[in-house]
């Protein structure tokens, strides 16, 4: 009886395995990913090593980068969805199934020769774009020249950089299932002049959200049932 009750209460709690393929780029290439523009996998970039393991992904603007329209088509977005004008853009993406409600974790390093700018006037930016099967999307900022407090003088060949960090110190909840996770790097330039910008990525992974209150209630119910059964056993009349 006890075993059946415990199994019923714990049935909804399943083990979780990250659906991200090659999130640390430890294959040494873009296995599992699709890229457009200037995207490479490297051991060191401008003297910066990976956050973990041996490899990291590097997205860069400039030579090899693509247009706003090309990036939108690549991500499965309708025209005008990104709205990045004449920016130089590079994109890295992966489609993930069984992902709605789980958490996306990563480390990033944003480097740019664009100067910090006022709010709503970014000259360079990096963001995550979550895209569903119908082209609906959710965009989340990773870093930009608008965040002057996030940038400090560069020491690796760029004027400014963030250094490797976990954006906002937390994970992002993935909104769609399935979803295409796109990392977009864009240099919008300053008065028509473009300056080098790069984004390093490492340890991209998906994790299960924290247990809900429903799970806690399950433990409480199990404890209650256990106590009730013990009391019933203690109160049974003894047979002589």
C-alpha positions, 0 to 999 in steps of 0.5 A: 500500500505504501509503495503504491501511494509513494509511486502515485505522488512522485509520478509527475516528477521526471528526470531532466536532460538538457536538449542543447547539442554541443552547448560548450562547443567542445566538438571543436566545431558547430555540430548541432548549430547553424550559423550565418555570418562571421561565426567560428569556434576557437580555443582563444579569441583576442587572448580570451580563453573559454569559460569552461573546457577547451572551446568557445563560439565567437560571433563577429561583425565586419567581414562576412557579416550579413544584412538585417533581412538575411538574418530575419530569413535565417531565423524564420522571422517575418520581414521587419521583425528584427528592425536593425536597419543597415546593421552588420549581423552574425547569427548562431541558432539551434532548434530545441524541442521539449523546451517551453518553461525550462531555463536557458543558461549561458556565459557570454563576453561582449566586446566592441569598439563602439562607444557607450551610448544613451538609452534607445541609441545602441550602436552595437548589441547582442541578444537572444531571439526565441522563435516559434514554429509560426514566426512569433518571437521574443527578444531578450537583450544580452548586452549593448552599448546602451549599458554603460555600466556593463562595459569597462575599458577593454584589455583584449584589443577592443575599446570596451568589453563586459568580460565573461559573465552570466547575463543578469546573473540568472537564466532565461525561461524559454517561452515556446515548444519547439523553439529556435534559440538564436544569438544575434550580434549586430553593429548598427554603426555610428553615422554610417561608420562601423566598428568591430564588435564580437560576442563570445559564447560558452556553456550554453545549456538548458536546465529544469525550473525549480520544483513547483509548489505542487512538488512540495505539496506532494511531499507533504501529502506523502508525509501525511499519508505515512503518518495516517497509515502508522496510526492505523497500524498502531490502533489495530486491535491485537489478535490473541 
